[in-house]
Amino acid sequence: MSNNEELIYEFENGSEVLKERYQLAVERLSSMADERLSDEKYDKYFHFVRDFLLLVDETFNFVLDGSFDKASMDELAAQNKKLYEDILPENYDKSYGNPTFACGLFGDDFGHLLSALYYELRGLIVAAFKGDLFSLTTNMELFLEVYGQFASADAGKTLPSYEEVRKTLYWFGSDYAEEMRQHGFAEMVVSDKNFVRDLVTSANLTDLRYLYRFGEYVTDNEIKTAEHLNSLTQEEIDKLATTFTEGYRIGFAMTGKDISIKKTAGIYYNLGFERIIKKAIENLEKIGLKSTIQLDPRSIFAITSTSARGGFYGAIPNKQYDYDHKEDVALFLDSNYVTRKLEAARAAGEMYKTQARLYGGPAVIEVFGEIPFSPKPNEKALKLSKAQQKMLSDYRVQNSLIMNDYIINKERSFTIISFPVPDIGDNFRTIFDETVRINTLDYKLYQTIQQKIIDALDEGEYVVVKGMGENHTNMKVMLHELKDKSKETNFENCVADVNIPVGEVFTSPVLTGTEGTLHVTGVYLDGLFYKNLEIKFEDGCITDYNCSNFDTAEEGKKYINDNILFNHKTLPIGEFAIGTNTTAYVVARKYGIADKLPILIAEKTGPHFAVGDTCYSYEEDTMTYNPDGKAIIARDNEISIKRKTEPDKAYFSCHTDITIPYDELGEITVVSADGLTKTIIKDGRFVLEGTQELNKPMDE
């Protein structure tokens, strides 16, 4: 069955009531043509958004009636641009999606509401391609209800009250909370039918028109990525996909988890990599796992406060637009709303609890090389109050605890691998090949060298990490006491399984006594740039922080609080690691892409500290072992151990890695209880006996 045939089938066999509601909504939108509000600025807004919704309906029918299959590449590109052009950077100053523009027209109250509503409705583009009649219908009805409030008030030559309109949006998010959550959860754990996966497996990937069939924004980046993968032999594609899926399989084996009890694996990736994904789906099926691919959920009604994307998505039309709307939930966030969303999470888990237990975890392809983004402050963007920030932090923890009841962390695994995209520059093909080389390095060699580093670290009471040059890092990291060094270790010997590529040893340090300053001159974290990021620690927890991105220290602190601390008052150090992948480091410097590396690779190019949860969150009681047979005992810290008595205080639902590159690294020295020292790295070079092989890429 072709994809448009499936869409026709779902439409014809869907709820008669829902189809009737949708048709009525479209008819009502059409009838607005001859209606006018007396206030011209509101009239223009509602007619502009009405025209957009009719374009969405036109798109839905374009796919439904098979017209998509007959359209040329140029026609599809023109349609794609038409759907997204209003929020592109060159048009953003005059877009209702820009809170500054909307607030300038309507004032802050209605400006925030109407801009947020428009943001929500723009999510219907993908729903039209997917044939998601529920989302199309309910969101069009929401728009018509808000319009009706303005039209009714306009009859009396006035405006509706702000609170009346806000409550309309509030109750929409509350009333449909369960349906929204169940929809997203099912897309992750239910494998019977899956929009993205089914498109990938059925499409002719040599006909690049398929890129437009997902409804995502498409640029040269996605087209050139697909073209490059189409230029590779099947043998080369098989190698890339197998590296990816074997990492997933080995992740279960290395941690002693039974993959045979799992039936699904969730694939996360960016548009353009379908040829690898198609082979990965085949590989996973051979080991008994059917793939699910979850769409990136973008909604003002979700409790996220982050502009970072996950799941499957295409090009991001305007990162500033996403950033400006990341806290739109401030319109609704109160204790009742939080309770409702947690109830919805529990309901989704109960509805799909059987499928959730069979879910093996995510297999992720990340991309890097995109044009760097450093957001601009937008005074008119909605911001969470202090009380709402606390609610959001508490919600994240409670939500993660609920999800762990259904998708049990200690039974699942994951894998992550990264590839560059054409935005990285003229050397894209060469960098792609170099990345493949990095991702397939000899893990046995690294395993042996990393064991020498671990042996030295296990002799220590604490580790000193210092920067050099403009980097003024000075950290003291306390280690757990080993009762039997012949059988126990503090550090995990990380090879190419869950975290591809190879190249790190890591631990969860003791918090008490861990202190100092962590500093990097520049770093990208989750797609956001931080200049001169500095974080201070006492007893392993953040006490102060700043960066020089903005004109004022206050703006810099808010930036860090929102996007690294995620509104927590403080976070502990959940991980300390030493990266050993000097090959990746050299490639990054050779091609000038150090600032574009994903954290997955960047964390392997120097020591890094992660703030938030430990690497073993929710799996602390599962014993893991290194290849030498030693048990890794450093799976807890003084905060995560509270899971036994106060689980809501043990986790933060975040984990952000911050790496010091070798060229900013003065030393890493292990200090034992008797004061003896062993230096592992000095002035950016490995000096510990048996590790000098790691310097060869830097010396060549």
C-alpha positions as CSV (number, residue, x, y, z in Angstrom):
1,M,0.0,0.0,0.0
2,S,1.5,3.4,-1.0
3,N,1.6,6.2,1.5
4,N,-1.2,8.2,0.0
5,E,-3.3,5.0,-0.1
6,E,-2.6,4.6,3.6
7,L,-3.7,8.2,4.2
8,I,-6.9,7.7,2.2
9,Y,-7.5,4.5,4.2
10,E,-7.1,6.2,7.5
11,F,-9.3,9.1,6.4
12,E,-12.0,6.9,5.1
13,N,-11.9,4.6,8.2
14,G,-11.4,7.2,10.8
15,S,-14.0,8.6,13.1
16,E,-17.1,9.8,11.3
17,V,-17.6,12.4,14.0
18,L,-14.0,13.6,13.6
19,K,-14.3,13.8,9.9
20,E,-17.5,15.8,10.2
21,R,-15.9,18.2,12.7
22,Y,-12.9,18.7,10.4
23,Q,-15.1,19.5,7.4
24,L,-17.2,21.9,9.4
25,A,-14.1,23.7,10.6
26,V,-12.8,24.1,7.1
27,E,-16.2,25.4,5.9
28,R,-16.2,27.9,8.8
29,L,-12.7,29.0,7.8
30,S,-13.9,29.5,4.3
31,S,-16.9,31.5,5.4
32,M,-14.7,34.0,7.2
33,A,-13.7,35.5,3.8
34,D,-16.6,38.1,3.9
35,E,-16.3,38.9,7.6
36,R,-14.4,41.8,9.0
37,L,-13.4,43.0,12.5
38,S,-13.6,46.7,13.0
39,D,-10.1,46.8,14.4
40,E,-8.0,46.4,11.3
41,K,-4.9,45.0,13.0
42,Y,-6.9,42.1,14.6
43,D,-8.8,41.6,11.4
44,K,-5.5,41.3,9.4
45,Y,-4.2,38.8,12.0
46,F,-7.2,36.5,11.9
47,H,-7.5,36.5,8.1
48,F,-3.8,35.9,7.7
49,V,-3.9,32.9,10.0
50,R,-7.2,31.7,8.4
51,D,-5.4,31.8,5.0
52,F,-2.6,29.7,6.5
53,L,-5.0,27.1,7.8
54,L,-6.7,26.9,4.5
55,L,-3.3,26.3,2.9
56,V,-2.8,23.5,5.4
57,D,-6.1,22.0,4.3
58,E,-5.1,22.4,0.7
59,T,-1.8,20.6,1.5
60,F,-3.7,17.8,3.3
61,N,-5.8,17.2,0.2
62,F,-2.8,17.5,-2.1
63,V,-1.3,14.5,-0.3
64,L,-4.7,12.7,0.1
65,D,-5.7,12.8,-3.6
66,G,-2.3,11.7,-4.9
67,S,-1.2,15.0,-6.4
68,F,2.0,14.9,-4.4
69,D,3.1,11.8,-6.4
70,K,2.6,13.7,-9.7
71,A,4.4,16.9,-8.7
72,S,7.9,17.8,-9.8
73,M,10.8,18.5,-7.5
74,D,10.5,22.2,-8.3
75,E,6.8,22.3,-7.6
76,L,7.3,20.5,-4.2
77,A,10.1,22.9,-3.3
78,A,7.9,25.9,-4.1
79,Q,5.1,24.4,-2.0
80,N,7.5,23.8,0.9
81,K,8.8,27.3,0.8
82,K,5.3,28.7,0.7
83,L,4.4,26.8,3.9
84,Y,7.4,28.0,5.8
85,E,8.4,31.3,4.3
86,D,6.6,33.5,6.9
87,I,8.9,32.6,9.7
88,L,12.2,32.5,7.8
89,P,14.8,34.9,9.2
90,E,14.4,37.3,6.3
91,N,10.7,37.7,7.0
92,Y,10.7,37.2,10.8
93,D,10.6,41.0,11.7
94,K,7.1,41.2,10.3
95,S,5.8,37.8,11.3
96,Y,3.1,37.2,13.8
97,G,5.4,34.4,15.0
98,N,7.8,37.0,16.3
99,P,6.7,38.1,19.8
100,T,8.2,41.5,19.3
101,F,6.2,42.2,16.2
102,A,3.0,40.8,17.7
103,C,3.4,42.7,21.0
104,G,4.1,45.9,19.0
105,L,0.8,45.5,17.3
106,F,-1.5,44.1,20.0
107,G,0.2,45.0,23.3
108,D,2.0,42.5,25.5
109,D,-1.1,40.6,26.6
110,F,-2.8,39.8,23.3
111,G,0.6,40.0,21.5
112,H,1.8,37.0,23.6
113,L,-1.4,35.1,23.2
114,L,-1.8,35.5,19.5
115,S,1.8,34.9,18.7
116,A,1.8,31.7,20.8
117,L,-1.4,30.6,19.1
118,Y,0.1,31.1,15.7
119,Y,3.2,29.1,16.7
120,E,1.0,26.3,17.8
121,L,-1.0,26.3,14.6
122,R,2.1,26.2,12.4
123,G,2.7,22.7,13.8
124,L,-0.2,21.5,11.6
125,I,2.0,21.5,8.5
126,V,3.4,18.1,9.4
127,A,0.0,17.0,10.6
128,A,-1.4,17.6,7.1
129,F,1.3,15.4,5.5
130,K,0.8,12.7,8.2
131,G,-3.0,12.8,7.9
132,D,-3.3,13.5,11.6
133,L,-7.0,14.4,11.5
134,F,-7.3,14.8,15.3
135,S,-4.6,17.5,15.4
136,L,-5.9,19.3,12.3
137,T,-9.4,19.3,13.6
138,T,-8.9,20.3,17.2
139,N,-6.4,23.1,16.4
140,M,-8.6,24.6,13.8
141,E,-11.4,24.5,16.3
142,L,-9.2,26.3,18.8
143,F,-8.5,29.0,16.3
144,L,-12.2,29.4,15.4
145,E,-13.1,29.6,19.1
146,V,-10.6,32.4,19.7
147,Y,-11.7,34.2,16.6
148,G,-15.3,33.8,17.8
149,Q,-14.4,35.5,21.0
150,F,-13.0,38.5,19.2
151,A,-15.9,38.6,16.7
152,S,-18.5,38.5,19.5
153,A,-16.8,41.3,21.4
154,D,-16.3,43.3,18.2
155,A,-20.1,43.4,17.8
156,G,-20.0,45.7,20.9
157,K,-17.1,47.6,19.5
158,T,-14.8,46.2,22.2
159,L,-12.3,43.4,22.7
160,P,-12.7,40.2,24.7
161,S,-10.9,40.1,28.0
162,Y,-7.3,38.8,28.0
163,E,-8.2,36.3,30.7
164,E,-11.1,34.9,28.7
165,V,-8.9,34.2,25.7
166,R,-6.0,32.9,27.8
167,K,-8.4,30.5,29.5
168,T,-9.6,29.2,26.1
169,L,-6.0,28.2,25.3
170,Y,-5.4,26.9,28.9
171,W,-8.4,24.6,28.8
172,F,-7.6,23.4,25.4
173,G,-4.2,22.2,26.6
174,S,-5.7,20.7,29.7
175,D,-8.7,19.1,28.1
176,Y,-6.6,17.4,25.4
177,A,-3.6,16.6,27.6
178,E,-4.2,12.9,27.6
179,E,-4.8,12.6,23.9
180,M,-1.6,14.6,23.2
181,R,0.5,12.6,25.5
182,Q,-0.9,9.2,24.4
183,H,-0.3,10.2,20.7
184,G,3.4,11.0,21.3
185,F,4.0,8.0,23.6
186,A,2.4,5.6,21.1
187,E,4.6,7.0,18.3
188,M,7.6,6.0,20.4
189,V,6.6,2.5,21.7
190,V,4.0,1.1,19.3
191,S,5.4,-0.4,16.2
192,D,2.3,-1.5,14.2
193,K,2.2,1.6,12.1
194,N,4.7,4.5,12.1
195,F,4.5,7.5,9.7
196,V,8.2,8.2,9.3
197,R,9.4,4.6,9.3
198,D,6.8,3.5,6.8
199,L,7.8,6.3,4.5
200,V,11.5,5.5,4.7
201,T,10.9,1.8,4.0
202,S,8.5,2.3,1.1
203,A,10.0,5.4,-0.6
204,N,12.3,5.3,-3.7
205,L,15.2,7.0,-2.1
206,T,16.9,7.7,-5.4
207,D,13.9,10.0,-6.2
208,L,14.6,13.0,-3.9
209,R,11.1,14.2,-4.1
210,Y,10.5,11.9,-1.1
211,L,12.3,14.5,1.1
212,Y,9.2,16.7,0.9
213,R,6.8,13.9,1.8
214,F,7.4,14.3,5.6
215,G,6.2,17.9,5.7
216,E,9.4,19.1,7.3
217,Y,11.3,22.2,6.0
218,V,13.7,21.2,3.3
219,T,16.9,23.1,2.4
220,D,20.0,22.3,0.3
221,N,21.5,20.8,3.4
222,E,19.0,17.9,3.4
223,I,19.1,17.5,-0.4
224,K,22.9,17.4,-0.5
225,T,23.0,14.9,2.4
226,A,20.7,12.6,0.6
227,E,22.6,13.1,-2.7
228,H,25.9,12.2,-0.9
229,L,24.5,9.1,0.6
230,N,23.1,8.1,-2.8
231,S,26.6,8.4,-4.2
232,L,27.9,5.7,-1.8
233,T,27.9,2.0,-2.7
234,Q,25.5,-0.3,-0.9
235,E,28.5,-1.8,0.8
236,E,29.5,1.6,2.2
237,I,25.9,2.2,3.4
238,D,25.8,-1.2,5.0
239,K,29.0,-0.5,6.9
240,L,27.7,2.8,8.2
241,A,24.3,1.4,9.3
242,T,25.9,-1.7,10.8
243,T,28.3,0.4,12.9
244,F,25.2,2.2,14.2
245,T,23.1,-0.9,14.9
246,E,25.9,-3.0,16.3
247,G,26.6,-0.2,18.8
248,Y,23.0,-0.6,19.9
249,R,23.2,-4.4,20.2
250,I,26.6,-4.3,22.0
251,G,25.3,-1.7,24.4
252,F,22.9,-4.4,25.8
253,A,25.6,-7.0,25.9
254,M,28.2,-4.8,27.6
255,T,25.8,-4.0,30.4
256,G,24.4,-7.5,30.8
257,K,20.9,-6.6,29.6
258,D,18.8,-9.1,27.8
259,I,18.0,-7.6,24.4
260,S,15.8,-10.7,23.5
261,I,13.0,-9.4,25.8
262,K,12.7,-6.3,23.7
263,K,10.7,-5.9,20.5
264,T,11.1,-2.3,19.5
265,A,13.9,0.3,19.1
266,G,13.3,4.0,18.7
267,I,15.3,5.7,15.9
268,Y,16.1,9.4,16.1
269,Y,17.6,11.2,13.1
270,N,17.5,14.2,10.8
271,L,15.9,14.3,7.4
272,G,18.4,13.4,4.6
273,F,19.8,10.2,6.2
274,E,17.1,7.9,5.0
275,R,19.4,5.5,3.1
276,I,21.3,4.7,6.3
277,I,18.1,4.5,8.3
278,K,16.5,2.1,5.8
279,K,19.4,-0.3,6.2
280,A,19.4,0.2,10.0
281,I,15.7,-0.7,10.1
282,E,16.6,-4.0,8.3
283,N,19.5,-4.7,10.7
284,L,17.3,-4.2,13.8
285,E,14.6,-6.4,12.4
286,K,17.2,-9.2,12.0
287,I,17.8,-9.1,15.8
288,G,14.1,-9.1,16.5
289,L,13.5,-5.3,16.9
290,K,10.9,-3.3,14.9
291,S,11.7,0.4,14.6
292,T,9.7,3.3,15.7
293,I,10.5,6.9,14.7
294,Q,9.0,9.7,16.8
295,L,8.3,13.1,15.3
296,D,9.8,16.1,17.1
297,P,7.0,17.4,19.3
298,R,6.7,21.2,19.1
299,S,3.8,22.6,21.1
300,I,3.1,25.5,23.4
301,F,1.1,23.1,25.6
302,A,4.1,20.8,26.3
303,I,6.1,21.5,29.4
304,T,9.6,21.8,28.0
305,S,11.1,25.4,28.1
306,T,13.8,24.3,25.6
307,S,14.4,25.1,22.0
308,A,16.4,21.9,21.4
309,R,14.8,19.4,19.1
310,G,14.6,15.6,19.4
311,G,13.1,12.6,17.6
312,F,12.9,13.1,13.8
313,Y,12.9,16.5,12.2
314,G,14.1,18.3,9.0
315,A,15.7,21.7,8.6
316,I,14.9,24.3,11.3
317,P,13.4,27.3,9.5
318,N,14.4,29.8,12.1
319,K,16.2,28.9,15.3
320,Q,15.5,32.3,16.8
321,Y,11.8,31.6,16.3
322,D,12.0,28.4,18.3
323,Y,14.1,30.1,20.9
324,D,11.6,32.9,21.3
325,H,8.7,30.5,21.9
326,K,10.5,28.0,24.2
327,E,8.8,29.4,27.3
328,D,5.3,30.0,25.9
329,V,4.0,27.5,28.5
330,A,4.3,30.4,30.9
331,L,0.8,31.4,29.7
332,F,-0.6,28.3,31.4
333,L,1.8,26.9,33.9
334,D,0.3,26.6,37.3
335,S,0.0,23.7,39.8
336,N,-3.3,22.5,38.3
337,Y,-1.8,22.4,34.9
338,V,1.3,20.5,36.1
339,T,-1.0,18.0,37.9
340,R,-3.0,17.5,34.7
341,K,0.1,16.9,32.6
342,L,1.4,14.3,35.1
343,E,-2.0,12.6,35.1
344,A,-1.7,12.5,31.3
345,A,1.7,11.0,31.5
346,R,0.4,8.3,33.8
347,A,-2.6,7.6,31.5
348,A,-0.3,7.2,28.5
349,G,1.9,4.8,30.3
350,E,-1.1,2.7,31.4
351,M,-2.6,2.7,27.9
352,Y,0.6,1.4,26.4
353,K,2.3,-0.3,29.3
354,T,2.7,-3.6,27.5
355,Q,4.4,-2.0,24.5
356,A,6.5,0.2,26.8
357,R,8.0,-2.8,28.5
358,L,9.1,-4.1,25.1
359,Y,10.8,-0.8,24.1
360,G,14.5,-1.2,24.0
361,G,15.5,2.5,24.0
362,P,16.7,5.0,21.5
363,A,19.2,4.6,18.6
364,V,20.2,8.1,17.7
365,I,22.0,9.7,14.7
366,E,23.1,13.2,15.5
367,V,24.3,15.8,13.0
368,F,26.9,18.5,13.2
369,G,28.2,21.3,11.0
370,E,25.1,23.4,10.9
371,I,25.5,27.1,10.8
372,P,26.3,28.1,14.4
373,F,23.4,29.8,16.3
374,S,23.8,32.2,19.2
375,P,20.3,33.5,20.2
376,K,19.5,37.2,20.5
377,P,17.7,38.3,23.6
378,N,14.0,39.1,22.9
379,E,12.5,41.2,25.6
380,K,9.0,40.3,24.4
381,A,9.5,36.5,24.5
382,L,7.5,35.0,27.3
383,K,9.5,34.1,30.4
384,L,8.7,31.7,33.2
385,S,8.4,33.3,36.6
386,K,10.5,32.0,39.5
387,A,7.6,30.0,40.8
388,Q,7.0,28.6,37.4
389,Q,10.6,27.7,37.0
390,K,10.3,25.7,40.2
391,M,7.2,24.0,39.0
392,L,8.9,23.1,35.7
393,S,11.9,21.6,37.5
394,D,9.6,19.5,39.8
395,Y,7.5,18.4,36.8
396,R,10.6,17.1,35.0
397,V,11.6,15.0,37.9
398,Q,8.1,13.6,38.5
399,N,7.6,13.0,34.8
400,S,10.8,11.0,34.6
401,L,9.9,8.9,37.6
402,I,6.5,8.1,36.0
403,M,8.1,7.2,32.7
404,N,10.6,4.9,34.5
405,D,7.6,3.0,35.8
406,Y,6.8,2.0,32.2
407,I,10.1,2.2,30.3
408,I,12.4,0.8,32.9
409,N,15.9,2.3,32.5
410,K,17.8,-0.6,33.9
411,E,16.3,-2.9,31.2
412,R,16.9,-0.7,28.2
413,S,19.9,0.7,26.4
414,F,20.8,3.2,23.6
415,T,23.4,4.2,21.1
416,I,24.4,7.5,19.6
417,I,26.5,8.3,16.5
418,S,27.2,11.5,14.6
419,F,27.7,12.6,11.0
420,P,28.3,16.0,9.4
421,V,25.9,17.8,7.1
422,P,26.8,19.9,4.0
423,D,26.5,23.2,6.0
424,I,29.9,22.3,7.4
425,G,31.5,23.8,4.3
426,D,33.3,22.9,1.1
427,N,35.1,20.0,2.7
428,F,31.9,18.2,3.5
429,R,32.7,15.0,1.7
430,T,36.2,14.8,3.1
431,I,34.9,15.5,6.7
432,F,32.2,12.9,6.2
433,D,34.8,10.3,5.3
434,E,37.0,11.4,8.3
435,T,34.0,11.1,10.5
436,V,33.4,7.5,9.3
437,R,37.1,6.8,10.1
438,I,36.6,8.3,13.6
439,N,33.5,6.3,14.1
440,T,35.2,3.0,13.2
441,L,38.6,3.4,15.0
442,D,40.1,0.3,16.5
443,Y,38.3,0.0,19.8
444,K,40.7,-2.7,21.1
445,L,43.6,-0.3,20.9
446,Y,41.7,2.4,22.8
447,Q,40.4,-0.1,25.3
448,T,44.0,-1.2,26.2
449,I,45.3,2.4,26.5
450,Q,42.3,3.6,28.4
451,Q,42.8,0.7,30.9
452,K,46.3,2.2,31.7
453,I,44.6,5.5,32.4
454,I,42.0,3.8,34.6
455,D,44.7,1.9,36.5
456,A,46.4,5.2,37.3
457,L,43.2,6.9,38.3
458,D,42.2,4.1,40.6
459,E,45.3,4.8,42.7
460,G,44.0,8.3,43.4
461,E,42.1,10.0,46.2
462,Y,41.3,12.9,43.9
463,V,42.2,14.4,40.5
464,V,43.3,17.9,39.7
465,V,42.3,19.4,36.3
466,K,43.9,22.8,35.3
467,G,43.6,24.9,32.2
468,M,46.3,26.8,30.4
469,G,46.6,30.0,28.4
470,E,43.3,31.8,28.5
471,N,41.6,28.9,30.2
472,H,41.6,29.3,34.0
473,T,40.0,26.0,34.9
474,N,41.1,24.7,38.3
475,M,39.1,21.7,39.6
476,K,39.6,19.2,42.3
477,V,37.6,16.0,41.7
478,M,37.1,13.6,44.6
479,L,37.0,9.8,43.8
480,H,35.2,7.0,45.6
481,E,37.2,4.8,47.9
482,L,38.0,1.4,46.4
483,K,37.8,-1.3,49.1
484,D,39.4,-4.0,46.8
485,K,41.4,-2.6,43.9
486,S,41.8,-6.0,42.4
487,K,38.1,-6.3,41.9
488,E,36.7,-2.7,41.8
489,T,37.2,0.4,39.7
490,N,35.9,4.0,39.7
491,F,36.0,4.5,35.9
492,E,34.2,2.9,33.0
493,N,36.3,2.0,30.0
494,C,34.1,3.4,27.2
495,V,34.5,1.8,23.8
496,A,32.3,2.0,20.7
497,D,28.9,0.8,21.9
498,V,26.4,3.2,23.3
499,N,28.6,6.2,22.7
500,I,30.2,6.1,19.2
501,P,33.0,6.9,18.6
502,V,35.5,5.4,21.1
503,G,37.5,7.4,23.4
504,E,36.8,8.2,27.1
505,V,36.9,6.9,30.6
506,F,34.3,8.3,33.0
507,T,33.1,8.2,36.6
508,S,30.5,9.7,38.9
509,P,32.7,11.5,41.4
510,V,32.2,12.0,45.1
511,L,30.6,15.5,45.6
512,T,31.9,16.3,49.0
513,G,35.3,18.0,48.5
514,T,34.9,18.4,44.7
515,E,35.4,22.1,44.1
516,G,36.9,24.7,41.9
517,T,36.2,26.6,38.6
518,L,35.4,25.1,35.3
519,H,36.0,27.4,32.3
520,V,35.9,27.1,28.5
521,T,36.6,30.0,26.2
522,G,33.9,28.9,23.8
523,V,31.5,25.9,23.5
524,Y,28.3,24.8,21.8
525,L,25.8,22.9,24.0
526,D,22.6,21.6,22.5
527,G,23.1,23.9,19.5
528,L,23.6,27.1,21.6
529,F,26.9,28.9,21.8
530,Y,28.5,29.9,25.1
531,K,31.4,32.4,25.2
532,N,33.7,32.2,28.2
533,L,31.5,29.9,30.1
534,E,32.6,29.8,33.7
535,I,31.0,27.6,36.5
536,K,32.0,27.5,40.1
537,F,31.5,24.5,42.4
538,E,31.6,23.7,46.1
539,D,31.1,20.2,47.3
540,G,30.4,19.2,43.8
541,C,27.4,21.5,43.2
542,I,27.1,24.7,41.2
543,T,27.4,27.9,43.3
544,D,27.9,30.5,40.6
545,Y,28.1,30.9,36.8
546,N,28.5,33.4,34.0
547,C,29.3,33.8,30.4
548,S,30.2,36.8,28.1
549,N,27.5,36.3,25.4
550,F,25.5,39.3,26.4
551,D,26.0,42.9,27.4
552,T,25.0,42.3,31.0
553,A,25.9,39.7,33.5
554,E,22.2,39.2,34.3
555,E,21.4,38.2,30.7
556,G,24.3,35.7,30.7
557,K,23.1,34.2,34.0
558,K,19.6,33.7,32.7
559,Y,20.9,32.1,29.5
560,I,22.9,29.6,31.6
561,N,20.0,29.1,34.1
562,D,17.5,28.4,31.3
563,N,19.6,26.1,29.1
564,I,22.2,24.4,31.4
565,L,20.6,24.4,34.9
566,F,17.1,24.1,33.4
567,N,15.9,26.4,36.1
568,H,17.2,24.3,39.0
569,K,18.8,26.4,41.8
570,T,21.9,24.2,41.5
571,L,23.1,21.0,39.8
572,P,25.8,18.5,40.9
573,I,28.6,17.2,38.8
574,G,27.2,13.9,37.6
575,E,30.2,12.9,35.6
576,F,33.9,13.5,35.2
577,A,35.6,12.0,32.2
578,I,38.8,12.1,30.2
579,G,38.5,12.0,26.5
580,T,41.2,10.1,24.5
581,N,40.1,10.5,20.9
582,T,43.0,12.6,19.6
583,T,42.1,11.6,16.0
584,A,38.8,13.5,16.3
585,Y,40.6,16.4,17.9
586,V,43.1,16.7,15.1
587,V,40.4,16.4,12.4
588,A,38.5,19.2,14.1
589,R,41.5,21.5,14.1
590,K,42.6,20.6,10.6
591,Y,39.3,21.5,9.1
592,G,38.4,24.3,11.5
593,I,35.3,22.6,12.8
594,A,36.0,22.4,16.5
595,D,33.2,24.8,17.3
596,K,30.8,22.6,15.2
597,L,31.5,19.2,16.7
598,P,28.5,17.6,18.5
599,I,29.1,16.9,22.2
600,L,29.2,13.2,21.4
601,I,32.5,13.7,19.6
602,A,33.7,16.8,21.4
603,E,33.5,15.1,24.8
604,K,36.1,12.6,23.5
605,T,38.6,15.4,22.7
606,G,39.5,16.4,26.3
607,P,38.3,16.1,29.8
608,H,34.7,16.9,30.4
609,F,32.4,17.5,33.3
610,A,28.6,16.8,33.1
611,V,26.2,18.7,35.3
612,G,23.0,17.1,36.3
613,D,22.2,13.4,36.7
614,T,24.9,10.7,36.7
615,C,25.5,8.5,33.8
616,Y,23.9,5.7,35.7
617,S,20.6,7.4,36.6
618,Y,17.9,4.9,37.3
619,E,20.4,2.1,36.9
620,E,22.5,2.6,40.0
621,D,21.6,-0.8,41.4
622,T,22.6,-2.6,38.2
623,M,26.2,-3.8,38.6
624,T,28.4,-3.1,35.5
625,Y,31.8,-4.3,34.7
626,N,34.8,-3.3,32.6
627,P,36.3,-5.6,30.0
628,D,39.0,-6.5,32.6
629,G,36.2,-7.9,34.9
630,K,36.4,-5.2,37.6
631,A,33.1,-3.9,38.9
632,I,32.4,-0.2,38.4
633,I,31.4,0.9,41.9
634,A,31.1,4.7,41.2
635,R,27.5,4.7,40.1
636,D,26.1,7.0,42.8
637,N,26.8,10.3,44.5
638,E,25.4,11.9,47.6
639,I,22.4,13.2,45.8
640,S,21.5,10.3,43.5
641,I,21.6,8.0,46.6
642,K,18.5,9.8,47.9
643,R,16.5,7.7,45.4
644,K,16.2,5.1,48.2
645,T,14.5,7.5,50.6
646,E,13.4,10.6,48.6
647,P,13.3,9.8,44.9
648,D,11.9,13.2,43.9
649,K,15.2,14.7,45.2
650,A,17.6,12.3,43.6
651,Y,17.2,13.3,39.9
652,F,17.2,16.4,37.8
653,S,16.2,15.0,34.4
654,C,19.2,16.7,32.7
655,H,22.8,15.9,31.9
656,T,25.0,18.4,30.1
657,D,28.6,17.7,29.1
658,I,31.1,20.5,29.0
659,T,34.5,19.7,27.5
660,I,37.9,21.4,27.9
661,P,39.8,20.9,24.6
662,Y,43.4,19.7,24.7
663,D,44.8,23.0,23.6
664,E,43.3,24.7,26.7
665,L,44.3,21.9,29.0
666,G,47.3,22.4,31.3
667,E,47.2,19.2,33.3
668,I,45.3,16.3,34.7
669,T,47.1,14.8,37.7
670,V,46.0,12.0,40.0
671,V,46.8,12.5,43.7
672,S,46.8,9.5,46.0
673,A,46.0,9.5,49.8
674,D,49.7,9.5,50.6
675,G,50.4,12.6,48.4
676,L,52.0,10.7,45.5
677,T,51.0,12.0,42.1
678,K,50.8,10.7,38.6
679,T,50.2,13.1,35.7
680,I,48.1,11.8,32.8
681,I,48.1,14.9,30.6
682,K,50.5,17.8,30.6
683,D,50.2,20.9,28.3
684,G,47.7,19.1,26.1
685,R,49.7,15.9,25.6
686,F,49.4,12.5,27.2
687,V,52.4,11.8,29.4
688,L,51.4,8.7,31.4
689,E,53.5,5.7,30.5
690,G,51.7,3.6,27.9
691,T,49.5,6.4,26.6
692,Q,51.9,8.2,24.3
693,E,50.3,6.4,21.3
694,L,47.4,8.9,21.7
695,N,49.8,11.8,20.8
696,K,50.6,10.4,17.4
697,P,47.7,12.0,15.6
698,M,48.7,15.4,17.1
699,D,52.3,15.0,16.2
700,E,51.8,13.9,12.6
